[in-house]
Amino acid sequence: MNTAEQAGHEAKDATRRAAASRPMTVLTRVGLACRGVLYALIGVVALQIAAGDGSKEADKAGAISTLAALPFGAVLLWIMTAGFAALALWQASEAVFGHGKALERGESVARVVVYVLVFFTLISVLTTSKATSDDQKSQDLTAKLLALPAGPFIVGAIGLGFVVLGAYWVRRGVTKGFREELDRGRMSPRARSVMDRLGLGGYVARGAIAALAGIFVVQAAITYDADKAGGIDATLRQFADTPAGAWLLVVVALGVLLFAGYCFGESRWRRTS
């Protein structure tokens, strides 16, 4: 083994050890709990939208802005910043060094992107007191991609990717595939039962949101209109515009709250190594 290869292996080992260290494990669990807080706030706002109050945005940026307005909000946001940084590093390590299947590694990569975006949203709120909505971010990115030579095909592929991811999450919830991520040996029978229910409802709702968001992106590609794309907020509001009306949004919002509960349980029982 030459010097360059040895240095590369040493760098990988150092990264793996850092991701598996005790302080990083603690921060990762904090990050998982913080993720639960964000989803809980999104679920609550979605219920408010279903009740006719559409003044707030049901997305991660809106949830972060809500937290920033609380007493000691800055302290909470700094804790969340550290937590999401740890989540990003952990998932990057899973994507590079993990032994999962290709789809699982792809999911880890997607999670890294999401966690990094949340990290920068937190930094933006802490430094400028402003947070760009997920809808605006989605539309801006879609507009830039559509301007590329093969833009519509790229955007369409991304949209289909979201649809596939949504279907994967629904299947993961229905088949209880999330059990593989939990250290069920440390859980009581009651805790296993509760997490099964939270994971089932949460992953199905999360999958439905991702699939509908993907359909919006595909529409943006077909119509060459970036405004068709949207984030979590626009997607949730669309559920209220279906024939089922606000009741479907209530069901999805309750599913988001279930996923928030799953995140809190995950912060305690998730396998991190």
N, C-alpha and C positions, 0 to 999 in steps of 0.2 A: 504494500500500500504506500503510495507516494505521500508527500507532505500535504498536498492540497486535499486529497481524499481523507487523510487523517484529521485535518482541520475541520472538514465538513462533517465527519462523524462526531467529532467532539462538540461542534456547535449544535448538532441535532440532539445529542445526549444532554447538553446543558439546557436546551429548550424544553425537552421532555421532563427533566428533573424540576425545572422551574414551574412548569404547569402542574406537576404532581406534588409540589411542596405543601406543607401544612398551611402557611399563610395564604397561598394561592387557593387552596381548597376552601378555606374559610371565606375568602372574598368571593369565590365562585358561588358558594351557597347563599351569601348575602345578595349576590347578583340575581340568583334565581328568585329569591324573595322579592327583590325590587321589581322583577318582571311581573310577579304576581300583583304588585301594587298598581303597575301601569294597566294591566288588563282589568283589574277590579274597577279602576276609575273609568276606563273605556266602557265597560259594561253598564256602570251607573249612568253615564251620559247617554248611552244608547237607550236606556229605559226612559230617560227624560225626553229624548227625541220622540220615542213612541207615544209618550203622554202629551206631546204637542209643543214641548219646549226645545226648539232647535237652535238656541243661542250659543251653545258650546259645541266644540268639535270633538267627536268621539274617535280620537286617534292618539298616538303616543305623544305627539307634540302638545296636544291639548291637555293630556294628563300631566305632562311635565310642567306646563304653565300653571296648572291648578296647584301642583305641589309647591311651586315657587312662591305662590301667594300666601302659603301657610306660615304661621310663626315658626321660626327656625327652618324655613324652607330652603335656604342656601345650604345649611348643614345636611339636610336630607338629600339635596341634589349632589353634593360632593360625595356622600356615601354611595349614592347610586352610580355616579361616574366611575368610582373605583370598582364597584360591583360589575358594571357592564364591560369595563376594560378587562377584568378577570374572565368574564364569560367569553369575550372575543378571543382571548389568548387560549383558553381551554378548548374552544371549538376549533380553533386553528390547529391546535395540537392533535385533536381528534381527526381532523381532515388529513393531516400529513402523516401522523404516526399511528393512527387507529387501525384496527383490524376489521372494521365493518365492511359491508358490501358497498358497491359503487354508489348506489342510491343513498345510503346512509352517509357516505363521505360527501356527496353532493349536498345533502341536507345540512351537514356541518358547515360547508362553505357558505350556504345561504344564510345560516345563522350568524356566521362571522360578519357578513355584510350588514345584516339587520342590527347586530349589536354595535358595530362600528358607527352606523348611522345614528343610533340612539345616543351613543357616547358623544358624538359631535353635536347633537341637538342639546344635550345636557350642558356641554361646554358653551354653546351659543347662548343659552338662557342665563348661565352663570356670568358670562362676560358682557353680554349686550342686552339681557332681559327680553330677548325676542326669540321666537321659535317659528320657523316656517312650517305650515301645515303639511301633513303627509300628502294631501290631495295636490297641493301646489308643487311639492317635490316631484311627485309622480308625473304631473303634466309637463313640468319643465324638462325632466329627463326624457320623456316620450317625445317632446318636440325636438330635442337635440338629436335623438336617434332617428326620427323620421327624416331629418335633414340630410342624413347620410345617403350615399348612392343606393345601398340596399336596405335603407331604413325601414320601409314597411315590412319586409321579410324578417328583419331582426326583431322589430317590435312584435310582430305576429308570433314569432318563435318564443319570445319571452312570455307573451300572454298564454300561449299553450302550455308553457312550463308551469305557470301559476295554476292552470286548470289541473294539470297532472299532479302537482304538489297538493292541491286541495283534495283530489281524489285519494291520494296516498294518506293524507291526514285522516280523512273519513274512515278509510280502511283500517288505519292504525288504531282509531278509536273503537270501531266495531269489533275488531279481532283482539283488542286489548294488547296490541303489540308494544305499547308503552311500558308494559310490565318489565321488559328486558332492561329498561333504563334504571329501574328501581332496585334497591337492595332489600328485597322482600323478606330476607332472613331476619332483618332487624325490626320488621313490622309485626304488630299484633294482628290477629285475624280480623278484628274490627277495622284497623287502619288499612289493611289490604282491601277490604270491602268498600270502604269510603273512597280510597284512591281509584278503585276500578270504576266507580260511578262518576267521580269527577273527571277522570280521564276519558271515559266514553262520551259524556256530554260535551266536554270541553274540546276534544279533538274533532268531533263531528261539526260543532259550530265553527271552529277555526278553519276546518276544511271547506265548509260552505262559503265562508267569507273569501278565502283565497281563490276558490274556483270562480266565484262571481266577479272578483277583481280581475281575474285573468280574462274573463269574457269581455270586460270593459276594454282591456288593453288590446285584445284582438279586434274589437270594433274600431278602436283608434287607428289600428294598422290598416283596416279595410277602408275606412273613410278618410284616412290621412288627416285626422283631426285629433290633436293631442288632448283637447278638452274632454274627449270621451273617456280618457284614462282617469283613474282616481285612486285614492288611498283607502284606508279603513273607514274613514268617516263617510265618504261618498258611497262606498259599498254598503255600509249599514243602512244609510238612508234609502238606498234603492230597495231594500227588503220591505220597507213600509209602502212602497209604490206598487207592490205586487197585488194580485187579486185578493190575497189573504189580508192585506192592509197592515195596520200597525201591530196586529197580533203576531205576525211572523217575525217582525223585528223584536218583539218582546221575547219570543222563544229563542232567537239567536242571541239577544243580549243576555238572557239567563245562561245560555251556553258559554258565553264569554266569561261570565262570573264563575261558572263551574271551572273553566280553565284557569282562572285566577286562583281558585282554591287548590287546583292541582299543582300549580306553580309553588304555592306555599308548602304543600306536602313534599313536592319534589326537592325543595331547598333542604329538607331534612333527610330524605331517603334516597336521593339521586346517587347513582354510582358516578364518581368523578375520576376514577382511575381504573 
